[in-house]
């Protein structure tokens, strides 16, 4: 099998790279993912995050919505993890405050005393979450290269 894969787009620039370089690029995407707390973002005049080296603006109204709907501090953006090992259309959300917030948006029951920190949602629910929180959620794709 040819190890060269053409037309890989990194920030809009076509490049030719081998599979090892692609794997390294995908692996490094997570390390280029900077998160801030809700309280930090609320203090900023123009809240933003750095995602893959790019400045990503956050809407204040989303921050206010999050503040109204959770009791603790939360790190943003909320990571919506799509993994090739999950069933098609399955998205994983981790973190107690993250699970509380997403459960509330979706109208799912969540015990205030629960220590459950993982929630799995599916495509119809994902659309609802992204509609409510477009700038404070971020996809993270995990791909197995076996």
N, CA, C and O atoms as a GROMACS GRO file, in nm:
protein
  584
    1UNK      N    1   0.084  -0.119   0.000
    1UNK     CA    2   0.000   0.000   0.000
    1UNK      C    3   0.089   0.125   0.000
    1UNK      O    4   0.188   0.132   0.073
    2UNK      N    5   0.052   0.218  -0.080
    2UNK     CA    6   0.127   0.343  -0.089
    2UNK      C    7   0.112   0.421   0.041
    2UNK      O    8   0.001   0.449   0.085
    3UNK      N    9   0.227   0.457   0.104
    3UNK     CA   10   0.222   0.527   0.232
    3UNK      C   11   0.200   0.677   0.215
    3UNK      O   12   0.184   0.749   0.313
    4UNK      N   13   0.200   0.723   0.092
    4UNK     CA   14   0.177   0.866   0.069
    4UNK      C   15   0.027   0.892   0.055
    4UNK      O   16  -0.043   0.822  -0.018
    5UNK      N   17  -0.018   0.991   0.123
    5UNK     CA   18  -0.158   1.034   0.110
    5UNK      C   19  -0.154   1.180   0.069
    5UNK      O   20  -0.098   1.265   0.139
    6UNK      N   21  -0.214   1.208  -0.046
    6UNK     CA   22  -0.207   1.345  -0.096
    6UNK      C   23  -0.327   1.427  -0.052
    6UNK      O   24  -0.430   1.374  -0.010
    7UNK      N   25  -0.310   1.556  -0.063
    7UNK     CA   26  -0.415   1.652  -0.034
    7UNK      C   27  -0.466   1.648   0.109
    7UNK      O   28  -0.587   1.660   0.132
    8UNK      N   29  -0.376   1.630   0.206
    8UNK     CA   30  -0.414   1.644   0.346
    8UNK      C   31  -0.420   1.793   0.374
    8UNK      O   32  -0.326   1.867   0.344
    9UNK      N   33  -0.529   1.838   0.429
    9UNK     CA   34  -0.546   1.981   0.452
    9UNK      C   35  -0.520   2.014   0.598
    9UNK      O   36  -0.589   1.966   0.688
   10UNK      N   37  -0.420   2.098   0.618
   10UNK     CA   38  -0.388   2.149   0.751
   10UNK      C   39  -0.407   2.300   0.744
   10UNK      O   40  -0.324   2.371   0.689
   11UNK      N   41  -0.516   2.347   0.800
   11UNK     CA   42  -0.551   2.489   0.798
   11UNK      C   43  -0.560   2.542   0.655
   11UNK      O   44  -0.521   2.656   0.628
   12UNK      N   45  -0.613   2.459   0.564
   12UNK     CA   46  -0.638   2.502   0.428
   12UNK      C   47  -0.522   2.488   0.332
   12UNK      O   48  -0.537   2.519   0.214
   13UNK      N   49  -0.406   2.441   0.378
   13UNK     CA   50  -0.291   2.427   0.290
   13UNK      C   51  -0.274   2.282   0.248
   13UNK      O   52  -0.247   2.197   0.333
   14UNK      N   53  -0.288   2.249   0.117
   14UNK     CA   54  -0.270   2.110   0.076
   14UNK      C   55  -0.125   2.068   0.093
   14UNK      O   56  -0.033   2.143   0.061
   15UNK      N   57  -0.105   1.948   0.145
   15UNK     CA   58   0.029   1.894   0.167
   15UNK      C   59   0.029   1.746   0.134
   15UNK      O   60  -0.076   1.682   0.138
   16UNK      N   61   0.144   1.692   0.101
   16UNK     CA   62   0.159   1.549   0.084
   16UNK      C   63   0.240   1.498   0.201
   16UNK      O   64   0.351   1.545   0.225
   17UNK      N   65   0.184   1.401   0.276
   17UNK     CA   66   0.250   1.351   0.395
   17UNK      C   67   0.235   1.200   0.403
   17UNK      O   68   0.144   1.143   0.342
   18UNK      N   69   0.324   1.134   0.479
   18UNK     CA   70   0.310   0.991   0.498
   18UNK      C   71   0.219   0.963   0.617
   18UNK      O   72   0.184   1.054   0.692
   19UNK      N   73   0.180   0.837   0.635
   19UNK     CA   74   0.086   0.798   0.740
   19UNK      C   75   0.139   0.835   0.878
   19UNK      O   76   0.061   0.878   0.963
   20UNK      N   77   0.269   0.818   0.904
   20UNK     CA   78   0.327   0.852   1.033
   20UNK      C   79   0.310   1.000   1.066
   20UNK      O   80   0.280   1.035   1.179
   21UNK      N   81   0.330   1.085   0.966
   21UNK     CA   82   0.313   1.229   0.987
   21UNK      C   83   0.168   1.264   1.016
   21UNK      O   84   0.138   1.351   1.098
   22UNK      N   85   0.077   1.196   0.947
   22UNK     CA   86  -0.066   1.220   0.969
   22UNK      C   87  -0.104   1.179   1.110
   22UNK      O   88  -0.176   1.251   1.179
   23UNK      N   89  -0.055   1.063   1.154
   23UNK     CA   90  -0.085   1.014   1.289
   23UNK      C   91  -0.033   1.113   1.392
   23UNK      O   92  -0.102   1.144   1.490
   24UNK      N   93   0.090   1.163   1.371
   24UNK     CA   94   0.149   1.260   1.464
   24UNK      C   95   0.066   1.389   1.466
   24UNK      O   96   0.042   1.445   1.573
   25UNK      N   97   0.024   1.435   1.349
   25UNK     CA   98  -0.059   1.556   1.340
   25UNK      C   99  -0.189   1.537   1.418
   25UNK      O  100  -0.226   1.624   1.497
   26UNK      N  101  -0.257   1.425   1.398
   26UNK     CA  102  -0.383   1.398   1.468
   26UNK      C  103  -0.361   1.388   1.618
   26UNK      O  104  -0.442   1.438   1.697
   27UNK      N  105  -0.252   1.323   1.659
   27UNK     CA  106  -0.221   1.309   1.802
   27UNK      C  107  -0.196   1.445   1.866
   27UNK      O  108  -0.238   1.470   1.979
   28UNK      N  109  -0.128   1.533   1.794
   28UNK     CA  110  -0.094   1.665   1.848
   28UNK      C  111  -0.212   1.760   1.854
   28UNK      O  112  -0.205   1.861   1.924
   29UNK      N  113  -0.320   1.731   1.783
   29UNK     CA  114  -0.436   1.820   1.788
   29UNK      C  115  -0.486   1.834   1.930
   29UNK      O  116  -0.525   1.944   1.972
   30UNK      N  117  -0.487   1.724   2.006
   30UNK     CA  118  -0.536   1.730   2.143
   30UNK      C  119  -0.444   1.816   2.229
   30UNK      O  120  -0.492   1.891   2.315
   31UNK      N  121  -0.313   1.807   2.208
   31UNK     CA  122  -0.220   1.885   2.289
   31UNK      C  123  -0.228   2.034   2.255
   31UNK      O  124  -0.182   2.118   2.334
   32UNK      N  125  -0.284   2.069   2.140
   32UNK     CA  126  -0.300   2.208   2.101
   32UNK      C  127  -0.436   2.264   2.144
   32UNK      O  128  -0.480   2.367   2.094
   33UNK      N  129  -0.500   2.195   2.233
   33UNK     CA  130  -0.636   2.226   2.275
   33UNK      C  131  -0.630   2.292   2.411
   33UNK      O  132  -0.615   2.223   2.512
   34UNK      N  133  -0.642   2.423   2.417
   34UNK     CA  134  -0.631   2.497   2.543
   34UNK      C  135  -0.770   2.521   2.601
   34UNK      O  136  -0.862   2.560   2.529
   35UNK      N  137  -0.784   2.497   2.731
   35UNK     CA  138  -0.914   2.516   2.798
   35UNK      C  139  -0.899   2.620   2.908
   35UNK      O  140  -0.793   2.633   2.970
   36UNK      N  141  -1.008   2.693   2.933
   36UNK     CA  142  -1.013   2.791   3.042
   36UNK      C  143  -1.136   2.762   3.126
   36UNK      O  144  -1.230   2.695   3.080
   37UNK      N  145  -1.136   2.811   3.249
   37UNK     CA  146  -1.253   2.792   3.334
   37UNK      C  147  -1.361   2.895   3.295
   37UNK      O  148  -1.332   2.999   3.236
   38UNK      N  149  -1.483   2.863   3.331
   38UNK     CA  150  -1.595   2.954   3.307
   38UNK      C  151  -1.568   3.089   3.372
   38UNK      O  152  -1.591   3.194   3.312
   39UNK      N  153  -1.520   3.087   3.496
   39UNK     CA  154  -1.492   3.212   3.567
   39UNK      C  155  -1.386   3.297   3.497
   39UNK      O  156  -1.399   3.419   3.491
   40UNK      N  157  -1.282   3.233   3.443
   40UNK     CA  158  -1.180   3.306   3.367
   40UNK      C  159  -1.242   3.374   3.246
   40UNK      O  160  -1.215   3.492   3.219
   41UNK      N  161  -1.324   3.300   3.172
   41UNK     CA  162  -1.385   3.354   3.051
   41UNK      C  163  -1.483   3.466   3.081
   41UNK      O  164  -1.493   3.562   3.005
   42UNK      N  165  -1.557   3.454   3.191
   42UNK     CA  166  -1.653   3.559   3.227
   42UNK      C  167  -1.585   3.691   3.261
   42UNK      O  168  -1.645   3.797   3.247
   43UNK      N  169  -1.460   3.686   3.305
   43UNK     CA  170  -1.385   3.808   3.339
   43UNK      C  171  -1.331   3.880   3.216
   43UNK      O  172  -1.295   3.997   3.224
   44UNK      N  173  -1.324   3.811   3.102
   44UNK     CA  174  -1.269   3.870   2.980
   44UNK      C  175  -1.374   3.956   2.909
   44UNK      O  176  -1.492   3.921   2.906
   45UNK      N  177  -1.328   4.069   2.852
   45UNK     CA  178  -1.418   4.155   2.774
   45UNK      C  179  -1.464   4.084   2.647
   45UNK      O  180  -1.582   4.087   2.612
   46UNK      N  181  -1.370   4.021   2.580
   46UNK     CA  182  -1.399   3.945   2.458
   46UNK      C  183  -1.346   3.803   2.478
   46UNK      O  184  -1.234   3.773   2.437
   47UNK      N  185  -1.426   3.717   2.540
   47UNK     CA  186  -1.377   3.583   2.574
   47UNK      C  187  -1.338   3.502   2.450
   47UNK      O  188  -1.406   3.505   2.347
   48UNK      N  189  -1.226   3.431   2.463
   48UNK     CA  190  -1.178   3.347   2.354
   48UNK      C  191  -1.098   3.230   2.410
   48UNK      O  192  -1.054   3.232   2.525
   49UNK      N  193  -1.082   3.129   2.325
   49UNK     CA  194  -0.998   3.013   2.355
   49UNK      C  195  -0.904   2.994   2.237
   49UNK      O  196  -0.929   3.043   2.127
   50UNK      N  197  -0.795   2.923   2.261
   50UNK     CA  198  -0.705   2.885   2.153
   50UNK      C  199  -0.731   2.738   2.121
   50UNK      O  200  -0.712   2.651   2.206
   51UNK      N  201  -0.776   2.712   1.998
   51UNK     CA  202  -0.805   2.577   1.953
   51UNK      C  203  -0.721   2.552   1.829
   51UNK      O  204  -0.740   2.618   1.727
   52UNK      N  205  -0.629   2.456   1.837
   52UNK     CA  206  -0.538   2.423   1.726
   52UNK      C  207  -0.464   2.545   1.674
   52UNK      O  208  -0.446   2.563   1.554
   53UNK      N  209  -0.421   2.629   1.767
   53UNK     CA  210  -0.342   2.746   1.731
   53UNK      C  211  -0.425   2.864   1.681
   53UNK      O  212  -0.369   2.970   1.650
   54UNK      N  213  -0.554   2.848   1.673
   54UNK     CA  214  -0.642   2.954   1.623
   54UNK      C  215  -0.723   3.015   1.738
   54UNK      O  216  -0.765   2.945   1.830
   55UNK      N  217  -0.744   3.144   1.730
   55UNK     CA  218  -0.827   3.214   1.829
   55UNK      C  219  -0.974   3.182   1.799
   55UNK      O  220  -1.019   3.195   1.686
   56UNK      N  221  -1.047   3.139   1.901
   56UNK     CA  222  -1.186   3.095   1.887
   56UNK      C  223  -1.272   3.177   1.982
   56UNK      O  224  -1.264   3.159   2.104
   57UNK      N  225  -1.354   3.267   1.928
   57UNK     CA  226  -1.439   3.356   2.010
   57UNK      C  227  -1.550   3.277   2.077
   57UNK      O  228  -1.606   3.184   2.020
   58UNK      N  229  -1.582   3.317   2.200
   58UNK     CA  230  -1.688   3.255   2.279
   58UNK      C  231  -1.797   3.359   2.300
   58UNK      O  232  -1.768   3.474   2.336
   59UNK      N  233  -1.922   3.320   2.279
   59UNK     CA  234  -2.034   3.413   2.299
   59UNK      C  235  -2.063   3.428   2.448
   59UNK      O  236  -2.076   3.330   2.521
   60UNK      N  237  -2.074   3.554   2.490
   60UNK     CA  238  -2.103   3.584   2.632
   60UNK      C  239  -2.237   3.524   2.675
   60UNK      O  240  -2.250   3.479   2.789
   61UNK      N  241  -2.336   3.524   2.586
   61UNK     CA  242  -2.467   3.471   2.624
   61UNK      C  243  -2.459   3.322   2.656
   61UNK      O  244  -2.534   3.273   2.740
   62UNK      N  245  -2.370   3.250   2.590
   62UNK     CA  246  -2.350   3.108   2.624
   62UNK      C  247  -2.286   3.094   2.761
   62UNK      O  248  -2.324   3.006   2.839
   63UNK      N  249  -2.190   3.179   2.790
   63UNK     CA  250  -2.125   3.174   2.921
   63UNK      C  251  -2.226   3.203   3.032
   63UNK      O  252  -2.226   3.137   3.136
   64UNK      N  253  -2.312   3.300   3.009
   64UNK     CA  254  -2.416   3.333   3.108
   64UNK      C  255  -2.514   3.217   3.125
   64UNK      O  256  -2.555   3.185   3.236
   65UNK      N  257  -2.551   3.154   3.014
   65UNK     CA  258  -2.641   3.038   3.019
   65UNK      C  259  -2.577   2.926   3.102
   65UNK      O  260  -2.644   2.865   3.186
   66UNK      N  261  -2.450   2.899   3.079
   66UNK     CA  262  -2.380   2.794   3.154
   66UNK      C  263  -2.376   2.829   3.302
   66UNK      O  264  -2.403   2.745   3.387
   67UNK      N  265  -2.342   2.955   3.332
   67UNK     CA  266  -2.334   2.999   3.471
   67UNK      C  267  -2.467   2.979   3.544
   67UNK      O  268  -2.470   2.940   3.660
   68UNK      N  269  -2.578   3.007   3.475
   68UNK     CA  270  -2.711   2.992   3.534
   68UNK      C  271  -2.751   2.847   3.557
   68UNK      O  272  -2.837   2.818   3.640
   69UNK      N  273  -2.688   2.754   3.484
   69UNK     CA  274  -2.735   2.616   3.485
   69UNK      C  275  -2.644   2.516   3.556
   69UNK      O  276  -2.677   2.398   3.564
   70UNK      N  277  -2.531   2.561   3.607
   70UNK     CA  278  -2.446   2.471   3.686
   70UNK      C  279  -2.404   2.540   3.814
   70UNK      O  280  -2.403   2.663   3.824
   71UNK      N  281  -2.369   2.460   3.912
   71UNK     CA  282  -2.334   2.517   4.042
   71UNK      C  283  -2.184   2.539   4.058
   71UNK      O  284  -2.141   2.628   4.131
   72UNK      N  285  -2.104   2.460   3.990
   72UNK     CA  286  -1.959   2.470   4.004
   72UNK      C  287  -1.894   2.537   3.885
   72UNK      O  288  -1.962   2.588   3.796
   73UNK      N  289  -1.762   2.537   3.885
   73UNK     CA  290  -1.688   2.591   3.773
   73UNK      C  291  -1.666   2.478   3.672
   73UNK      O  292  -1.662   2.361   3.710
   74UNK      N  293  -1.653   2.513   3.548
   74UNK     CA  294  -1.640   2.416   3.441
   74UNK      C  295  -1.530   2.463   3.348
   74UNK      O  296  -1.512   2.584   3.328
   75UNK      N  297  -1.457   2.370   3.290
   75UNK     CA  298  -1.353   2.404   3.194
   75UNK      C  299  -1.413   2.400   3.054
   75UNK      O  300  -1.482   2.305   3.017
   76UNK      N  301  -1.386   2.506   2.978
   76UNK     CA  302  -1.442   2.518   2.844
   76UNK      C  303  -1.332   2.522   2.740
   76UNK      O  304  -1.222   2.568   2.770
   77UNK      N  305  -1.358   2.475   2.620
   77UNK     CA  306  -1.486   2.427   2.571
   77UNK      C  307  -1.518   2.288   2.624
   77UNK      O  308  -1.430   2.214   2.667
   78UNK      N  309  -1.646   2.254   2.622
   78UNK     CA  310  -1.690   2.119   2.657
   78UNK      C  311  -1.651   2.030   2.540
   78UNK      O  312  -1.684   2.060   2.425
   79UNK      N  313  -1.581   1.922   2.568
   79UNK     CA  314  -1.530   1.833   2.464
   79UNK      C  315  -1.636   1.730   2.428
   79UNK      O  316  -1.686   1.657   2.514
   80UNK      N  317  -1.670   1.725   2.300
   80UNK     CA  318  -1.762   1.626   2.245
   80UNK      C  319  -1.676   1.524   2.171
   80UNK      O  320  -1.634   1.548   2.058
   81UNK      N  321  -1.650   1.412   2.235
   81UNK     CA  322  -1.554   1.314   2.183
   81UNK      C  323  -1.622   1.214   2.090
   81UNK      O  324  -1.713   1.141   2.130
   82UNK      N  325  -1.577   1.213   1.966
   82UNK     CA  326  -1.624   1.118   1.865
   82UNK      C  327  -1.510   1.020   1.843
   82UNK      O  328  -1.402   1.060   1.800
   83UNK      N  329  -1.533   0.892   1.872
   83UNK     CA  330  -1.429   0.790   1.863
   83UNK      C  331  -1.470   0.685   1.761
   83UNK      O  332  -1.585   0.639   1.762
   84UNK      N  333  -1.379   0.646   1.674
   84UNK     CA  334  -1.410   0.546   1.572
   84UNK      C  335  -1.445   0.411   1.632
   84UNK      O  336  -1.503   0.327   1.564
   85UNK      N  337  -1.412   0.388   1.760
   85UNK     CA  338  -1.444   0.260   1.823
   85UNK      C  339  -1.587   0.258   1.880
   85UNK      O  340  -1.636   0.152   1.918
   86UNK      N  341  -1.655   0.374   1.886
   86UNK     CA  342  -1.793   0.380   1.935
   86UNK      C  343  -1.888   0.344   1.822
   86UNK      O  344  -1.851   0.345   1.705
   87UNK      N  345  -2.012   0.311   1.860
   87UNK     CA  346  -2.116   0.291   1.759
   87UNK      C  347  -2.133   0.421   1.681
   87UNK      O  348  -2.107   0.530   1.733
   88UNK      N  349  -2.176   0.409   1.557
   88UNK     CA  350  -2.194   0.525   1.472
   88UNK      C  351  -2.288   0.626   1.536
   88UNK      O  352  -2.396   0.592   1.584
   89UNK      N  353  -2.245   0.752   1.538
   89UNK     CA  354  -2.328   0.858   1.592
   89UNK      C  355  -2.320   0.876   1.743
   89UNK      O  356  -2.394   0.957   1.799
   90UNK      N  357  -2.231   0.802   1.810
   90UNK     CA  358  -2.218   0.812   1.955
   90UNK      C  359  -2.112   0.916   1.991
   90UNK      O  360  -2.004   0.919   1.932
   91UNK      N  361  -2.144   1.001   2.087
   91UNK     CA  362  -2.053   1.105   2.134
   91UNK      C  363  -2.039   1.092   2.284
   91UNK      O  364  -2.138   1.074   2.355
   92UNK      N  365  -1.915   1.102   2.333
   92UNK     CA  366  -1.887   1.088   2.476
   92UNK      C  367  -1.856   1.226   2.535
   92UNK      O  368  -1.785   1.307   2.476
   93UNK      N  369  -1.912   1.250   2.654
   93UNK     CA  370  -1.887   1.374   2.727
   93UNK      C  371  -1.839   1.334   2.865
   93UNK      O  372  -1.902   1.253   2.932
   94UNK      N  373  -1.725   1.391   2.909
   94UNK     CA  374  -1.667   1.358   3.040
   94UNK      C  375  -1.663   1.479   3.131
   94UNK      O  376  -1.650   1.593   3.085
   95UNK      N  377  -1.673   1.453   3.261
   95UNK     CA  378  -1.664   1.557   3.362
   95UNK      C  379  -1.798   1.576   3.432
   95UNK      O  380  -1.902   1.582   3.366
   96UNK      N  381  -1.796   1.584   3.562
   96UNK     CA  382  -1.920   1.592   3.639
   96UNK      C  383  -2.001   1.716   3.601
   96UNK      O  384  -2.121   1.705   3.574
   97UNK      N  385  -1.939   1.833   3.598
   97UNK     CA  386  -2.013   1.955   3.563
   97UNK      C  387  -2.060   1.952   3.417
   97UNK      O  388  -2.169   1.999   3.386
   98UNK      N  389  -1.977   1.897   3.329
   98UNK     CA  390  -2.013   1.886   3.188
   98UNK      C  391  -2.136   1.797   3.172
   98UNK      O  392  -2.229   1.831   3.098
   99UNK      N  393  -2.136   1.682   3.240
   99UNK     CA  394  -2.248   1.588   3.234
   99UNK      C  395  -2.374   1.652   3.291
   99UNK      O  396  -2.483   1.636   3.235
  100UNK      N  397  -2.361   1.726   3.401
  100UNK     CA  398  -2.477   1.794   3.461
  100UNK      C  399  -2.538   1.893   3.361
  100UNK      O  400  -2.660   1.895   3.342
  101UNK      N  401  -2.454   1.974   3.298
  101UNK     CA  402  -2.502   2.076   3.206
  101UNK      C  403  -2.570   2.013   3.084
  101UNK      O  404  -2.680   2.053   3.047
  102UNK      N  405  -2.504   1.916   3.021
  102UNK     CA  406  -2.560   1.854   2.901
  102UNK      C  407  -2.689   1.780   2.935
  102UNK      O  408  -2.784   1.783   2.857
  103UNK      N  409  -2.692   1.713   3.050
  103UNK     CA  410  -2.814   1.644   3.094
  103UNK      C  411  -2.929   1.743   3.109
  103UNK      O  412  -3.042   1.714   3.070
  104UNK      N  413  -2.900   1.860   3.164
  104UNK     CA  414  -3.003   1.962   3.184
  104UNK      C  415  -3.054   2.014   3.050
  104UNK      O  416  -3.175   2.031   3.032
  105UNK      N  417  -2.964   2.038   2.956
  105UNK     CA  418  -3.003   2.085   2.823
  105UNK      C  419  -3.094   1.984   2.755
  105UNK      O  420  -3.192   2.022   2.690
  106UNK      N  421  -3.062   1.856   2.770
  106UNK     CA  422  -3.138   1.750   2.704
  106UNK      C  423  -3.260   1.704   2.783
  106UNK      O  424  -3.337   1.620   2.736
  107UNK      N  425  -3.278   1.759   2.902
  107UNK     CA  426  -3.392   1.720   2.984
  107UNK      C  427  -3.379   1.581   3.043
  107UNK      O  428  -3.478   1.516   3.075
  108UNK      N  429  -3.254   1.536   3.058
  108UNK     CA  430  -3.228   1.404   3.118
  108UNK      C  431  -3.218   1.420   3.269
  108UNK      O  432  -3.170   1.521   3.319
  109UNK      N  433  -3.263   1.318   3.339
  109UNK     CA  434  -3.254   1.322   3.486
  109UNK      C  435  -3.109   1.303   3.528
  109UNK      O  436  -3.037   1.220   3.474
  110UNK      N  437  -3.070   1.384   3.625
  110UNK     CA  438  -2.934   1.375   3.680
  110UNK      C  439  -2.943   1.404   3.828
  110UNK      O  440  -2.990   1.510   3.869
  111UNK      N  441  -2.897   1.310   3.908
  111UNK     CA  442  -2.900   1.328   4.053
  111UNK      C  443  -2.790   1.424   4.095
  111UNK      O  444  -2.675   1.412   4.051
  112UNK      N  445  -2.824   1.519   4.179
  112UNK     CA  446  -2.724   1.614   4.229
  112UNK      C  447  -2.616   1.544   4.310
  112UNK      O  448  -2.507   1.598   4.328
  113UNK      N  449  -2.646   1.424   4.360
  113UNK     CA  450  -2.550   1.350   4.441
  113UNK      C  451  -2.474   1.247   4.360
  113UNK      O  452  -2.392   1.172   4.415
  114UNK      N  453  -2.500   1.243   4.231
  114UNK     CA  454  -2.434   1.145   4.145
  114UNK      C  455  -2.288   1.182   4.124
  114UNK      O  456  -2.252   1.300   4.114
  115UNK      N  457  -2.205   1.082   4.117
  115UNK     CA  458  -2.063   1.103   4.085
  115UNK      C  459  -2.034   1.058   3.942
  115UNK      O  460  -1.918   1.044   3.903
  116UNK      N  461  -2.140   1.035   3.865
  116UNK     CA  462  -2.124   0.991   3.726
  116UNK      C  463  -2.059   1.103   3.646
  116UNK      O  464  -2.109   1.215   3.641
  117UNK      N  465  -1.947   1.072   3.583
  117UNK     CA  466  -1.878   1.176   3.508
  117UNK      C  467  -1.865   1.145   3.360
  117UNK      O  468  -1.785   1.209   3.291
  118UNK      N  469  -1.942   1.049   3.309
  118UNK     CA  470  -1.940   1.018   3.167
  118UNK      C  471  -2.084   1.009   3.118
  118UNK      O  472  -2.170   0.948   3.182
  119UNK      N  473  -2.110   1.070   3.003
  119UNK     CA  474  -2.242   1.067   2.941
  119UNK      C  475  -2.222   1.037   2.793
  119UNK      O  476  -2.135   1.096   2.728
  120UNK      N  477  -2.302   0.945   2.740
  120UNK     CA  478  -2.301   0.916   2.597
  120UNK      C  479  -2.429   0.972   2.537
  120UNK      O  480  -2.539   0.947   2.587
  121UNK      N  481  -2.414   1.048   2.430
  121UNK     CA  482  -2.531   1.101   2.359
  121UNK      C  483  -2.521   1.059   2.213
  121UNK      O  484  -2.419   1.009   2.168
  122UNK      N  485  -2.631   1.082   2.140
  122UNK     CA  486  -2.639   1.039   2.001
  122UNK      C  487  -2.673   1.158   1.911
  122UNK      O  488  -2.703   1.266   1.961
  123UNK      N  489  -2.669   1.137   1.780
  123UNK     CA  490  -2.680   1.247   1.684
  123UNK      C  491  -2.795   1.345   1.709
  123UNK      O  492  -2.771   1.466   1.708
  124UNK      N  493  -2.919   1.298   1.731
  124UNK     CA  494  -3.026   1.397   1.754
  124UNK      C  495  -3.000   1.485   1.877
  124UNK      O  496  -3.028   1.604   1.876
  125UNK      N  497  -2.945   1.424   1.982
  125UNK     CA  498  -2.912   1.499   2.103
  125UNK      C  499  -2.794   1.593   2.078
  125UNK      O  500  -2.790   1.704   2.130
  126UNK      N  501  -2.700   1.546   1.999
  126UNK     CA  502  -2.583   1.628   1.965
  126UNK      C  503  -2.625   1.756   1.895
  126UNK      O  504  -2.573   1.864   1.924
  127UNK      N  505  -2.719   1.745   1.802
  127UNK     CA  506  -2.768   1.864   1.732
  127UNK      C  507  -2.828   1.964   1.831
  127UNK      O  508  -2.806   2.085   1.819
  128UNK      N  509  -2.902   1.913   1.927
  128UNK     CA  510  -2.964   2.001   2.028
  128UNK      C  511  -2.857   2.071   2.113
  128UNK      O  512  -2.868   2.190   2.141
  129UNK      N  513  -2.754   1.997   2.153
  129UNK     CA  514  -2.646   2.054   2.233
  129UNK      C  515  -2.572   2.161   2.152
  129UNK      O  516  -2.547   2.270   2.203
  130UNK      N  517  -2.538   2.131   2.027
  130UNK     CA  518  -2.464   2.227   1.944
  130UNK      C  519  -2.548   2.350   1.910
  130UNK      O  520  -2.494   2.459   1.894
  131UNK      N  521  -2.678   2.333   1.901
  131UNK     CA  522  -2.767   2.447   1.876
  131UNK      C  523  -2.765   2.542   1.997
  131UNK      O  524  -2.767   2.664   1.981
  132UNK      N  525  -2.762   2.485   2.116
  132UNK     CA  526  -2.764   2.564   2.239
  132UNK      C  527  -2.626   2.621   2.273
  132UNK      O  528  -2.615   2.733   2.324
  133UNK      N  529  -2.520   2.544   2.245
  133UNK     CA  530  -2.383   2.583   2.283
  133UNK      C  531  -2.286   2.574   2.163
  133UNK      O  532  -2.194   2.492   2.166
  134UNK      N  533  -2.305   2.654   2.060
  134UNK     CA  534  -2.218   2.641   1.942
  134UNK      C  535  -2.073   2.682   1.964
  134UNK      O  536  -1.983   2.624   1.903
  135UNK      N  537  -2.048   2.783   2.049
  135UNK     CA  538  -1.910   2.830   2.065
  135UNK      C  539  -1.841   2.774   2.189
  135UNK      O  540  -1.720   2.791   2.204
  136UNK      N  541  -1.915   2.709   2.277
  136UNK     CA  542  -1.855   2.657   2.401
  136UNK      C  543  -1.842   2.505   2.399
  136UNK      O  544  -1.812   2.444   2.501
  137UNK      N  545  -1.865   2.444   2.283
  137UNK     CA  546  -1.841   2.301   2.267
  137UNK      C  547  -1.744   2.281   2.152
  137UNK      O  548  -1.739   2.362   2.059
  138UNK      N  549  -1.668   2.173   2.158
  138UNK     CA  550  -1.567   2.146   2.056
  138UNK      C  551  -1.559   1.996   2.033
  138UNK      O  552  -1.557   1.918   2.128
  139UNK      N  553  -1.556   1.956   1.906
  139UNK     CA  554  -1.540   1.814   1.873
  139UNK      C  555  -1.395   1.771   1.894
  139UNK      O  556  -1.302   1.847   1.869
  140UNK      N  557  -1.380   1.649   1.940
  140UNK     CA  558  -1.249   1.585   1.947
  140UNK      C  559  -1.265   1.450   1.880
  140UNK      O  560  -1.339   1.365   1.929
  141UNK      N  561  -1.196   1.430   1.769
  141UNK     CA  562  -1.206   1.305   1.694
  141UNK      C  563  -1.090   1.214   1.730
  141UNK      O  564  -0.974   1.254   1.725
  142UNK      N  565  -1.123   1.091   1.765
  142UNK     CA  566  -1.022   0.990   1.793
  142UNK      C  567  -1.033   0.884   1.684
  142UNK      O  568  -1.140   0.827   1.661
  143UNK      N  569  -0.921   0.859   1.620
  143UNK     CA  570  -0.920   0.765   1.509
  143UNK      C  571  -0.813   0.660   1.534
  143UNK      O  572  -0.697   0.694   1.556
  144UNK      N  573  -0.852   0.534   1.531
  144UNK     CA  574  -0.756   0.425   1.543
  144UNK      C  575  -0.694   0.395   1.408
  144UNK      O  576  -0.767   0.380   1.309
  145UNK      N  577  -0.564   0.386   1.401
  145UNK     CA  578  -0.494   0.356   1.274
  145UNK      C  579  -0.431   0.218   1.282
  145UNK      O  580  -0.309   0.205   1.277
  146UNK      N  581  -0.512   0.117   1.294
  146UNK     CA  582  -0.460  -0.021   1.302
  146UNK      C  583  -0.447  -0.083   1.167
  146UNK      O  584  -0.406  -0.199   1.155
   0.00000   0.00000   0.00000
